[in-house]
Structure formats: structure tokens, C-alpha cells
Amino acid sequence: MKFRDELITNLLNNEGGKIGKFFREIEPSRNKEICLAQGYGLNQKVPIRLLAYPIPVMRLSTQLGNPVVNLYIAKHGVERANSQNYQNSCDLVKKVLEKYVKTFYQTEIEVLIDSDLSPALTNVIENLMPSALEIYQSDEQIKAFADKRGGMNAIRYMVEHIFYMRDSIDIPNMRECLLVKEMSLNHKHIIMIGGPAEKIFYRFRQHVIAKVGFHDQWKSSQLLTQIGDPPTYHCYENEPVFGSVLPDNVDELFRFLNSLPNDQGKGKNILCDYKILLQEFAEVEKFSLPNDVERIVLEKGYERLKDFVSKL
């Protein structure tokens, strides 16, 4: 299998060419053996920057001969965590993602929506909570993360991620416990692609699976991207959102983005996400680092982005 590392450079964390090595080692004989998956949270406002997040998924998909791609929205999970209704923003995110894939990859996908907790999953989560609490108490990073986000509710939400992400945890009724019912388990490799926020969830999930045990029906893997810090589906203070008026030209856009609060580097990260996004809309083959993007690429990408947004 020919895998070109340079086509995912600056999109996915690929230290030492580990992603190319991974795909060359598994040598999928049929693209349906692989499922690439990515999950989306929700905010009452939807950032335009959301469109940067699926780029690594879709660019990787083209390298792998168009395997199964699952993009899903954790609507019910977010509503459980925040006690708010997110139907309107869920509908918009679904529409935006489906149009993006059709426009740039000439294929149609259905963005999936999660369901509420089933009785079977509720029971499984309760049984996993003692192990989850042991991990919480023994891992300082996980403890600090959960404590800042509601304690027990945050831990339960982290446990739920196992069933959004189809980890190969050894329980007898995984099909009944899927939080996105349309997802298939008939793949050899289920590969999640997440941003920086996924690192701590992945660490937690791996701890849980180590305690409970895993099966070999499929292999679950995690790839990481630097896109999405803060997450592209969580609205940062004053960042552009769908429904707002975009600046006239790319210079005005970047002046505006540079004026955003730079809390712990978040403002700078948003600027980087936009430069990735504009390169995608300019349909580059290889992605440059933010400081090296040619002006003509940024201008072309921004004009196409404005056109895309205006026609939603």
C-alpha cells in the first residue's frame, strides 16, 4: 500500500511517520475493513471554524481508497451534560458537514446523531463506575480534568465515550450499548480522529479497558490532530459563527481573528485552524504551516469559504 506521509503533514500528529507505518502494517485488502470516525459536540452558536475539524478525516480517507467514514454528533450526550436543548445547532452542524463532504469530495455521507442511553448501556456504565473511580483517584491529570468539569458527571461522560468510539472493550452486549445506533461493528479497524481535547479521554478510556479487558473482534485506534484547541464546535469568545457577517476580505478576517482574546494561546490556535481551513477551501494538495501559507492560497480559500457559507 502506497501511503504518502506528506499529504497528512500539518494535519495529523505523525511523529516518525507512525501513521504511514500503521496503515502499511495492517495492509487492508478492502477499504471497507477500515472505518474512520469523528465525533462533534455542540454549542448554541456554531463556529465557522467547525469546517476545519473534518479535514484530516477526509484527506486521510482519500489516501485509503475511500473507506467507511462516520461523522457523528453527540447531541443527546451534550444535552445530558448541560441540560439544554441543542436541536437547532445540531441540525445546522449536520447540514454544514454533509454539504462540505459533497462539495469537496464529491461523495455523500449521512452525519449520524446519537441516541439516548439505553437500559443496557445504563447498566453497563454503572458496572464500570467503580473501575472509573479508581482511575480517577489514581491519575492526577484525569482527576484534575474531571474536577474542573463537574466531578462525577464528568467521569460518567468520559465512560460514555467508550461507547461513542466503539472501543474494543470486553463486554457481552456491545451492539445494545452503541450510542450511535447506525454505526457498524463489522470492521477490522475502527479509527477515531480527534483534537487535543481527546487526549485525556483516550488516556482514560485506555485505563478502563486495561482494567476490564478487551476483545479481538476489531481493533480500535486513536489518531490525533492539532486542529481544534479550543474544539471547533465550541464557540470561543467572539469568533465568527454561522449566521454572522464575514469580513469582506482575508486581511480583514485575520485582523479580526488577531483581536480575539489569546487566553493560554487559544486565540493563536484559532488563527491556525483558519489557515488550515482556507488551504482546504483553496484545494491545496499539501498543507503548509500557518506562517508559510501563500497569500494567493489564503485569498482563494477565503473567497470560496464566503461563497460556501452564503449558500447554506
N, C-alpha and C positions, 0 to 999 in steps of 0.2 A: 504494500500500500504506500503510495506516494503522499507524504504529509509535508506541507510547506510551512515551517515554523514562522517564516517572515510574514505570513498572511494573518497571523494572530498576535504578532508583536504589538505591544502597547494596548492590546485589548484584553488579554488573559495573562495571569501570572504563570510564566513559563520558564522558571529558573532552570538552567541546564538542559533546556529542551525537553522537560519531563512530559509535556502534553503530547508532543510528537512521538516520544518513546512509548507512552501509554497506548496510543492508538496503533502504532506499528506492532506492539506486542500482542494486543488482543486480536488483530487481523480479522475484523468482521468480514465474513464471506457474503453477507447480505445486509444491506443498510437497515433493514427492519430489526436487526438484532440489537440496535442501539436506540435508546430514547434520550434525547436532550430535553431537560426540563428547567423551568424557571418560574418562580412564584412572585406575586405582586401584592403588596399591601395597598391600603387606600388612605386618602385624606379627603376632606370635604372639597378641597380645591386640587386640581390635577396639574402638576408642573409640566410644562412643555419638555423639560429635561427627561421626562419619563421615556421618551423615544430613544435615549442613549442606551438604556439598560438592555434591550434585546439584541443589540448589535453583535456582541460576542457570540450569542447563541446562533444567530442566523449566519454569520460568517463561518463559524465552525461547521454548521450544517452543510454549507456548500462544499466544504472540503471533504465531508464524509459521504457524499453521494445522496444528500437529502434524506437522512434518517427521520424517524418519527420525532416531531417537536411538540412538546406540551408546554404551552404558556398558560398559567392559571392565576386566578385572583382569589385571595383568601378573604372574601367578603364576610362570611359568617365568623371566621376567626377574629377579624378586626372588630366586628360588631360585638362579639363576646368580650373582647378585651377592653373596649371603650364605651360600651353601652350607648352607641349612636347608630343611626341608620345611614348607610353609605350606598344606597341603591343608585342614586344619580351619578355619583362619581364612578361606581362600578360599571355602569352602562357606558360611560364615556371612555374609560380605560379600555374596555373590551373593543369598542368601535375603533379607537386610535390604533391599537396593536394590530387588529385584523387588517385595517387599511394599510398600515406600514408594511406588513409582510406581503400583501398583494401588490403594492406599488413597487417595492424594491426587489422582490424575489419571485414575482410572477407565480405565486402559489397561494392557495387559500388554506388558512387554518382556522379552527374554531378555538377561540380563547375560552378556557374552561372556568367554571365557577365552583367553588367548594360547596359542600353541604353542611348541615349542622351535625352535631355529634350524635352518632347512633348509640343505642343502648349497649351494643357490643363494644364499641370503642370507649364509651364512658367507663365500662367495667375494666377494660384493659388499662386505661390511664390510671385508674385507682390502684390497680395492682402494681403499676410501675412507679407510683409516687414514693414508696419507701426507698427504692434504689435512687430515684432522682434526688431525694432529700439528702441521702448520704453523699452524693456527688456535690450537691450544693454546699454542704457543710465542710467538705474536704478540699474544695478547689476555690481559692481566694478570688480568682478572676470571675468565675461563674457566680459566686456569692455576691460580689460587688455589682455585677451586671443585674442580677435578679433583684437585689435590694433597692436599686435605683428605679425599678420598674414595677413595683408592687408586690415583691416577695413571692408568696405562694401562687398568685395568679400568673406571674411571670414564669415560674417554674412549670406550671401546667401548660402554658403556651409553648414553652420550649419542648416539652414532651410531645405535644401535638405535632410539632414539626417532623417528628419521625414518620408520621402517617400522611403528612403532605408530601414528603420527599421519598416515600417508598423505600426507606432503609431496609436492609435485609435482616431485620430483627426476627428472632426465632419465636414467633407466636403462631398458634394453630389457625387463626381465622383472619389473616391479613386482608382478604378480599372484603370482609364485612367491616373492616376498620379504615378503609380508604376514606380520606376526607374529600377527595375529588373523584367521584364515582366513575367518571368516564375514562379514567386512566387505566392503562393496561398493565398487567404484570407479566405479559408474555414477551419479555425482552431478556437478553443475556446481560445487558449493561444499561443501567439507569443512571444518567449522569446529570447531576444538578449543577447549575451555573449561577453563582451568587456573588454579591458585592461584599465589601468589607464587613458589613453588619452580620454576614452569615458565618464569619469565622468562629465566633463564640458559640453560636448554635451548633455548628459542626462539631466543635470540641465537646460540647455537652452530649450530643447525640452519640458520638463515638464512645463516650464513657458509659452511657446507658446500655448500648449494645454489648460492650465488653462484659458488663455485669450479667445481662440476661442471656446472651448468646446470639449467634447469627446462623443463617441457613445459607445454602449454596444454590438456591433456585435461580437467583440472579445476583449480580454484583452491583452494589450501589457506590457511586463515586462522587466526589465534590471537586469542581473546578472553581477558581476564584478570579474575579476581575476587580480592578481598582475603580471602575465606574460605580458611582452610587454611594458617595460618602459626603453628605447625608444621602440616604436612599432616594432614588429618583422619583419614587411615588409618595414621598413625604415632603410637603411643601415647606421649603426653607423661607425664612423671613423675606418677604417682598420679591421673591423670584418670579419670573414670568410663568403664567398659568394659562391653560386653555380658556378662552373667553376674554382674555385681556388683549389690549392693542400692542402689537410688537413694534419696536423701534423701526424707523424707515430703512436703515442700512446697518451693515455689520459693525461699523465703527461705533454707532450709537448703542448698539446692543452690548458691545464689550465695555463701553464707558458705564453703562447701567450695571452690568454684572460686576465690574470693579468697585462699584459703590456699595455693594451688598456687605453686610457685616461679615468680618473674616474670623468668626469665633472658632478658635483652635484649627484654623486653616480651612474651615468649611467653605468660605466664600471662594477661595482659590480653587478648591476641588470642583465647585460648581462650574467655574470657568473652564476647567479641564474637561468636564463632561460635555460642555457645549462644543468644544473644539473637536472632540470625538464625533459628536452628533453631526456637526457641519461637514466633517470629512465623509461620513456615511451618505449624507444627502448630496454631496458632490460626487459620490460613487467612485472614490479612490480605490485602488487595488490594495495598497499598503498604507497603514496608518502611521503618521508621524507623531512624535512627541509634541505637546502643546506649543512649545516655543519654536518649533521648526515647521509649522504648517504654513504653506504658501498663502499669501493674501488672496490670490485668484481662486484658490480652493475654498477659502472661508466665504468669499463673496458669492461664489456659485452655490455653495451649500445653503447659505442663508436665504438666497432668493427662492430656492426650491423649498426650503422649510416654510417660509412665509406662504408660498402657494399651497402647500400641503395643509397647513393649519386653516387657511381661509376657506378651503373646500370641504371641511368636515361637516 
